[in-house]
Amino acid sequence: MSVADALLMASTAGEALDEAIMRLKAPGKGIGDVGSALEELDARLNGLGEVLAPLLRLPGITDILVNSTRVWVDCGQGVEPIDDGFSSEEEVRALAITMAAICGKRLDDAVPIVDGILPMGVRVHAVIPPLSGEGTIISLRIPARGGLTLEQMRKGASIDDTTQQILSRMLEVRCNVLISGATGSGKTTLLSALLSSISVNERLICIEEISELHPAHPHVVHLQARQANTQGRGEVSLSELVRAAMRMRPDRIILGECRGGEVRDIMSALNTGHRGSFATIHANTPAEVPARLSALGALAGMSAEATHVQARAAFDLVVHMERSVGSYGNTGRRVAQIGVFGLERGELTCSCAYRIDRRGRGSTGPAWEELRRVLSRDS
């Protein structure tokens, strides 16, 4: 961060503090108002600015999306515009650059895309012109406050009673699980809830590109990948971190997202005694997970046959998340299906064992008996 940027941030922070103090001195302010004002002040000082910081108070907020001067939010009912946006594209670009600086990253003509985490845990992704066309694009992912438990997810209709029982038993017998779904479907939320349910006597090693998992668990070790610097040096890949985690006496290894050659390393780790571990993967349906694993295995130099055999031995189940909007009046992120891996004529398969439709009705699938067999084994 340059001296000019630092001075600008200090000036902005001073103005925000003065404004917050004036608001708190206004007649009729109570303890709730003090907490709200301090929370907004914290958001502004951590890079969100006066336009975006108040949006954190919206109930159920998960995403804030800025398309040049226009601002959209997702509070669980799909993307909706807000009335108040930015006055100019220059203001948005300056905010994006400030956010990047707070994350310790550059955002300029030489580096027009940035991905990072603000101090308050908000994930920021920004793109500036000419890559973004007509204006600066900022995408903010807001973490759930305090995270969710499995019981809270059940009460919120993200899982049903049967799914909660399956997930709890899955933890007990130490299944190795892939959580699949599209971007924004709730994979990280579910994974955090699962990790929060694990015994406090276990040591969890979380490996991510950018640290987003914050389970309510007393013994979590976070390992974060590092990109190469401008000289092309200093990179630490997810593959290296998986190998490092195996030497750190883990009870469970968690790979935040399986998206490249690290698939070989995580499957190797899970095939050498690290039961009860997790990874997430992008896929549209559980049935498409085997093809996705094959593609990732190819990136790691593995043959399709080797990938299928390794994956079948490494993973037991797939828990698939979906994000539904407006279907039968039911909106939000939910577990849509639980699948079981198998091998048919040397080909990896994932068959449905249990599914929940968009009305929240659960039903068993062709792999139900296989799921029962998996869940009945000794831990």
C-alpha positions as CSV (number, residue, x, y, z in Angstrom):
1,M,0.0,0.0,0.0
2,S,1.4,3.4,-0.9
3,V,1.7,6.3,1.5
4,A,-1.0,8.2,-0.4
5,D,-3.4,5.2,0.0
6,A,-2.6,5.0,3.7
7,L,-3.3,8.7,4.2
8,L,-6.5,8.4,2.3
9,M,-7.6,5.4,4.4
10,A,-6.7,7.3,7.6
11,S,-8.7,10.3,6.5
12,T,-11.7,8.1,5.6
13,A,-11.5,6.3,8.9
14,G,-11.4,9.6,10.8
15,E,-14.5,10.9,9.0
16,A,-16.3,7.6,9.6
17,L,-15.5,7.7,13.3
18,D,-16.7,11.3,13.7
19,E,-19.9,10.4,11.9
20,A,-20.5,7.4,14.1
21,I,-19.9,9.4,17.3
22,M,-22.4,12.0,16.1
23,R,-25.0,9.3,15.4
24,L,-24.5,7.8,18.9
25,K,-24.9,11.2,20.5
26,A,-28.3,11.7,18.8
27,P,-31.3,11.7,21.2
28,G,-33.1,8.4,21.8
29,K,-30.2,6.1,20.9
30,G,-30.1,2.9,22.9
31,I,-27.7,0.0,23.4
32,G,-28.9,-1.7,20.2
33,D,-28.2,1.4,18.2
34,V,-24.7,1.6,19.7
35,G,-23.9,-2.0,18.6
36,S,-25.3,-1.4,15.2
37,A,-23.3,1.8,14.7
38,L,-20.1,0.2,15.9
39,E,-20.6,-2.8,13.6
40,E,-21.1,-0.5,10.6
41,L,-18.1,1.6,11.6
42,D,-16.0,-1.6,11.8
43,A,-17.2,-2.6,8.3
44,R,-16.3,0.9,6.9
45,L,-12.9,0.8,8.5
46,N,-12.3,-2.6,7.0
47,G,-12.8,-1.4,3.5
48,L,-16.5,-1.6,2.7
49,G,-17.1,2.1,2.6
50,E,-20.2,4.1,3.4
51,V,-22.3,2.7,0.6
52,L,-21.7,-1.0,1.3
53,A,-21.2,-1.1,5.0
54,P,-24.9,-0.6,6.0
55,L,-25.9,-3.5,3.8
56,L,-24.3,-6.0,6.2
57,R,-27.2,-5.3,8.5
58,L,-29.7,-6.8,6.0
59,P,-31.2,-10.0,7.4
60,G,-29.8,-13.1,5.7
61,I,-27.3,-11.2,3.5
62,T,-24.9,-13.5,1.7
63,D,-23.7,-11.5,-1.3
64,I,-23.1,-7.9,-2.3
65,L,-22.6,-7.4,-6.0
66,V,-21.4,-4.1,-7.5
67,N,-21.7,-3.5,-11.3
68,S,-20.0,-0.2,-11.7
69,T,-22.3,2.3,-10.0
70,R,-25.2,-0.1,-9.4
71,V,-25.4,-2.4,-6.3
72,W,-27.2,-5.7,-5.9
73,V,-27.7,-7.9,-2.8
74,D,-28.7,-11.5,-2.2
75,C,-30.5,-12.1,1.1
76,G,-31.7,-15.6,0.3
77,Q,-34.4,-14.7,-2.2
78,G,-32.2,-14.2,-5.3
79,V,-30.4,-11.1,-6.5
80,E,-32.2,-7.8,-5.9
81,P,-31.1,-4.2,-6.7
82,I,-30.9,-1.6,-4.0
83,D,-32.0,2.0,-4.5
84,D,-28.7,3.7,-3.4
85,G,-25.6,3.1,-5.5
86,F,-22.4,4.9,-6.2
87,S,-22.2,8.4,-7.6
88,S,-19.5,7.6,-10.1
89,E,-17.4,4.8,-11.6
90,E,-14.3,6.5,-10.2
91,E,-15.6,6.1,-6.7
92,V,-16.2,2.3,-7.3
93,R,-12.7,1.9,-8.7
94,A,-11.1,3.7,-5.8
95,L,-13.1,1.5,-3.4
96,A,-11.9,-1.7,-5.2
97,I,-8.3,-0.6,-5.1
98,T,-8.6,0.2,-1.3
99,M,-10.2,-3.2,-0.7
100,A,-7.3,-4.9,-2.6
101,A,-4.7,-2.9,-0.6
102,I,-6.3,-3.9,2.7
103,C,-6.1,-7.6,1.5
104,G,-2.4,-7.0,0.8
105,K,-3.0,-7.2,-3.0
106,R,-2.5,-5.0,-6.0
107,L,-5.3,-3.9,-8.3
108,D,-4.2,-1.8,-11.3
109,D,-3.8,-2.0,-15.0
110,A,-1.0,-4.5,-14.6
111,V,-3.0,-6.7,-12.2
112,P,-6.7,-6.1,-13.1
113,I,-8.2,-9.0,-11.1
114,V,-7.9,-9.5,-7.4
115,D,-9.2,-12.1,-4.9
116,G,-8.8,-11.7,-1.2
117,I,-10.3,-11.7,2.3
118,L,-11.0,-8.5,4.2
119,P,-10.1,-8.5,7.9
120,M,-13.8,-9.0,8.9
121,G,-13.9,-12.2,6.9
122,V,-15.7,-10.9,3.8
123,R,-14.3,-12.4,0.6
124,V,-13.8,-9.8,-2.1
125,H,-13.3,-10.4,-5.8
126,A,-12.8,-7.4,-8.1
127,V,-12.2,-6.8,-11.8
128,I,-11.4,-3.4,-13.4
129,P,-11.7,-2.3,-17.0
130,P,-10.9,-3.1,-19.7
131,L,-11.4,-6.7,-18.6
132,S,-14.8,-5.8,-17.0
133,G,-16.1,-3.9,-20.0
134,E,-17.9,-0.7,-18.9
135,G,-17.0,-0.5,-15.2
136,T,-15.5,-1.9,-12.1
137,I,-17.0,-5.2,-10.8
138,I,-16.9,-6.1,-7.1
139,S,-18.3,-9.3,-5.7
140,L,-18.5,-9.7,-1.9
141,R,-19.3,-13.0,-0.2
142,I,-20.5,-12.4,3.3
143,P,-19.8,-15.2,5.9
144,A,-22.7,-16.4,8.1
145,R,-22.5,-14.6,11.4
146,G,-21.1,-17.2,13.9
147,G,-21.8,-20.0,11.4
148,L,-24.7,-22.4,11.4
149,T,-25.1,-25.7,13.2
150,L,-26.8,-28.8,11.6
151,E,-29.8,-28.1,13.8
152,Q,-30.1,-24.5,12.6
153,M,-29.8,-25.8,9.0
154,R,-32.7,-28.2,9.7
155,K,-34.8,-25.5,11.2
156,G,-34.0,-23.3,8.2
157,A,-35.1,-26.1,5.8
158,S,-31.6,-26.5,4.4
159,I,-31.8,-30.1,5.5
160,D,-34.6,-32.4,6.6
161,D,-34.7,-34.8,9.5
162,T,-33.5,-37.8,7.6
163,T,-30.6,-35.8,6.1
164,Q,-29.6,-34.6,9.5
165,Q,-29.5,-38.2,10.8
166,I,-27.5,-39.3,7.8
167,L,-25.0,-36.5,8.2
168,S,-24.6,-37.1,11.9
169,R,-24.0,-40.8,11.4
170,M,-21.6,-40.0,8.6
171,L,-19.5,-38.1,11.0
172,E,-19.6,-40.9,13.6
173,V,-18.4,-43.6,11.3
174,R,-15.8,-41.3,9.7
175,C,-16.9,-41.4,6.1
176,N,-14.7,-39.6,3.6
177,V,-17.1,-37.1,1.9
178,L,-17.1,-34.9,-1.2
179,I,-19.5,-31.9,-0.9
180,S,-20.6,-30.9,-4.4
181,G,-22.5,-28.1,-5.9
182,A,-22.4,-24.9,-8.0
183,T,-20.8,-21.6,-6.9
184,G,-22.8,-20.1,-4.0
185,S,-24.9,-23.2,-3.3
186,G,-23.8,-23.4,0.3
187,K,-20.9,-25.9,0.2
188,T,-18.8,-23.9,2.7
189,T,-21.7,-23.3,5.0
190,L,-22.5,-27.0,5.2
191,L,-18.9,-28.0,5.6
192,S,-18.5,-25.5,8.5
193,A,-21.6,-26.9,10.2
194,L,-20.3,-30.4,9.9
195,L,-16.8,-29.5,11.2
196,S,-18.4,-27.7,14.1
197,S,-20.2,-31.0,15.1
198,I,-16.9,-33.0,15.3
199,S,-15.5,-34.0,18.7
200,V,-13.4,-31.3,20.4
201,N,-10.7,-34.0,20.9
202,E,-10.0,-34.1,17.2
203,R,-7.4,-32.0,15.3
204,L,-8.7,-30.6,12.0
205,I,-6.4,-29.4,9.2
206,C,-8.2,-27.0,6.8
207,I,-6.4,-26.4,3.4
208,E,-7.8,-23.6,1.2
209,E,-6.7,-21.1,-1.4
210,I,-8.3,-18.3,0.6
211,S,-9.3,-19.1,4.2
212,E,-13.1,-19.2,4.4
213,L,-13.8,-22.1,6.8
214,H,-14.3,-20.9,10.4
215,P,-16.0,-23.8,12.2
216,A,-16.9,-23.5,15.9
217,H,-14.2,-26.0,16.9
218,P,-11.3,-25.5,19.3
219,H,-8.6,-27.3,17.3
220,V,-8.5,-26.1,13.7
221,V,-5.3,-25.5,11.8
222,H,-5.6,-23.3,8.7
223,L,-3.2,-23.7,5.8
224,Q,-3.6,-21.2,2.9
225,A,-2.0,-21.4,-0.5
226,R,0.2,-18.6,-1.8
227,Q,0.5,-17.3,-5.3
228,A,3.8,-16.6,-7.0
229,N,5.1,-13.0,-6.7
230,T,5.7,-10.8,-9.7
231,Q,9.1,-12.5,-10.2
232,G,7.3,-15.9,-10.4
233,R,8.6,-17.1,-7.1
234,G,7.3,-18.1,-3.7
235,E,4.2,-20.1,-4.8
236,V,2.9,-22.7,-2.4
237,S,0.3,-24.9,-4.0
238,L,-2.6,-26.8,-2.5
239,S,-0.8,-30.0,-3.4
240,E,2.1,-29.0,-1.3
241,L,-0.2,-28.1,1.6
242,V,-2.0,-31.4,1.4
243,R,1.3,-33.2,1.7
244,A,2.4,-30.9,4.6
245,A,-0.9,-31.6,6.4
246,M,-0.2,-35.3,6.4
247,R,2.9,-34.7,8.6
248,M,0.9,-32.5,11.1
249,R,-0.9,-35.3,12.9
250,P,-4.3,-34.6,11.5
251,D,-7.4,-36.5,12.7
252,R,-9.3,-35.1,9.7
253,I,-8.0,-33.4,6.6
254,I,-10.3,-30.8,4.9
255,L,-9.6,-29.5,1.4
256,G,-11.7,-26.4,0.9
257,E,-12.0,-26.8,-2.8
258,C,-10.7,-29.6,-5.1
259,R,-10.1,-27.8,-8.5
260,G,-6.8,-29.0,-9.9
261,G,-3.8,-31.4,-9.6
262,E,-4.3,-31.5,-5.8
263,V,-6.9,-34.2,-6.4
264,R,-4.2,-36.7,-6.6
265,D,-2.7,-35.7,-3.3
266,I,-6.0,-35.6,-1.4
267,M,-7.0,-39.0,-2.7
268,S,-3.5,-40.4,-1.7
269,A,-4.0,-38.9,1.8
270,L,-7.4,-40.4,2.2
271,N,-6.1,-43.8,1.0
272,T,-3.5,-43.9,3.7
273,G,-5.6,-43.9,6.8
274,H,-7.1,-40.4,7.2
275,R,-10.7,-41.4,7.6
276,G,-13.5,-38.9,8.2
277,S,-12.0,-36.2,5.9
278,F,-13.7,-33.8,3.5
279,A,-13.3,-31.9,0.2
280,T,-15.6,-29.8,-1.9
281,I,-15.9,-29.9,-5.7
282,H,-17.9,-28.0,-8.3
283,A,-20.5,-30.1,-10.1
284,N,-24.0,-29.7,-11.3
285,T,-25.3,-33.1,-10.0
286,P,-23.8,-36.0,-8.0
287,A,-23.9,-38.1,-11.2
288,E,-21.5,-35.6,-12.8
289,V,-18.9,-35.8,-10.0
290,P,-17.1,-38.9,-11.5
291,A,-16.5,-37.0,-14.8
292,R,-15.3,-34.0,-12.8
293,L,-12.8,-36.1,-10.9
294,S,-11.6,-37.6,-14.1
295,A,-10.9,-34.2,-15.5
296,L,-9.1,-33.1,-12.4
297,G,-7.1,-36.4,-12.4
298,A,-6.0,-35.7,-15.9
299,L,-4.6,-32.3,-14.8
300,A,-2.6,-34.3,-12.3
301,G,-1.3,-36.6,-15.0
302,M,-3.4,-39.6,-13.9
303,S,-5.1,-41.9,-16.3
304,A,-8.9,-42.2,-16.1
305,E,-8.6,-45.8,-14.8
306,A,-6.2,-44.8,-12.0
307,T,-8.4,-41.8,-11.1
308,H,-11.5,-44.0,-10.8
309,V,-9.9,-46.7,-8.7
310,Q,-8.2,-44.1,-6.4
311,A,-11.5,-42.1,-6.0
312,R,-13.5,-45.2,-5.2
313,A,-11.1,-46.1,-2.5
314,A,-10.8,-42.6,-1.2
315,F,-14.4,-41.3,-1.0
316,D,-17.5,-42.9,0.4
317,L,-20.3,-40.3,-0.2
318,V,-21.2,-37.2,-2.1
319,V,-23.5,-34.6,-0.5
320,H,-24.8,-32.3,-3.1
321,M,-25.9,-28.7,-2.4
322,E,-28.3,-26.7,-4.5
323,R,-29.3,-23.1,-4.5
324,S,-33.0,-22.7,-5.5
325,V,-34.9,-19.5,-6.0
326,G,-38.6,-19.1,-6.1
327,S,-39.4,-22.8,-6.7
328,Y,-42.8,-23.5,-5.2
329,G,-42.2,-20.6,-2.8
330,N,-39.2,-22.4,-1.3
331,T,-35.9,-20.5,-1.7
332,G,-32.4,-20.8,-0.3
333,R,-29.5,-23.2,-0.2
334,R,-30.2,-26.9,0.7
335,V,-28.9,-30.4,0.5
336,A,-30.6,-31.8,-2.6
337,Q,-29.1,-35.3,-2.8
338,I,-26.8,-37.8,-1.1
339,G,-24.9,-40.2,-3.4
340,V,-22.8,-43.2,-3.0
341,F,-19.7,-44.0,-5.1
342,G,-19.3,-47.3,-6.9
343,L,-17.4,-49.0,-9.7
344,E,-19.1,-50.5,-12.7
345,R,-16.9,-52.2,-15.3
346,G,-14.0,-50.1,-14.1
347,E,-15.9,-46.8,-14.4
348,L,-16.5,-44.7,-11.3
349,T,-20.2,-44.0,-10.6
350,C,-22.2,-42.0,-8.1
351,S,-25.7,-43.3,-7.5
352,C,-28.5,-41.5,-5.7
353,A,-29.3,-42.8,-2.2
354,Y,-31.5,-40.0,-0.9
355,R,-33.0,-36.9,-2.5
356,I,-35.0,-34.0,-1.4
357,D,-37.1,-32.2,-3.9
358,R,-37.7,-28.4,-4.0
359,R,-40.9,-28.8,-1.9
360,G,-38.8,-30.4,0.8
361,R,-40.1,-33.9,0.3
362,G,-37.5,-36.6,0.8
363,S,-37.3,-40.0,-1.0
364,T,-34.9,-42.9,-1.2
365,G,-33.0,-43.7,-4.4
366,P,-31.5,-46.8,-5.9
367,A,-28.4,-46.7,-3.7
368,W,-30.3,-46.4,-0.4
369,E,-29.3,-49.9,0.8
370,E,-25.7,-49.2,-0.1
371,L,-25.8,-46.0,1.9
372,R,-27.2,-48.0,4.9
373,R,-24.4,-50.4,4.6
374,V,-21.8,-47.6,4.6
375,L,-23.4,-46.0,7.6
376,S,-23.6,-49.2,9.6
377,R,-19.9,-49.9,9.6
378,D,-17.8,-49.5,12.7
379,S,-16.0,-46.2,13.1
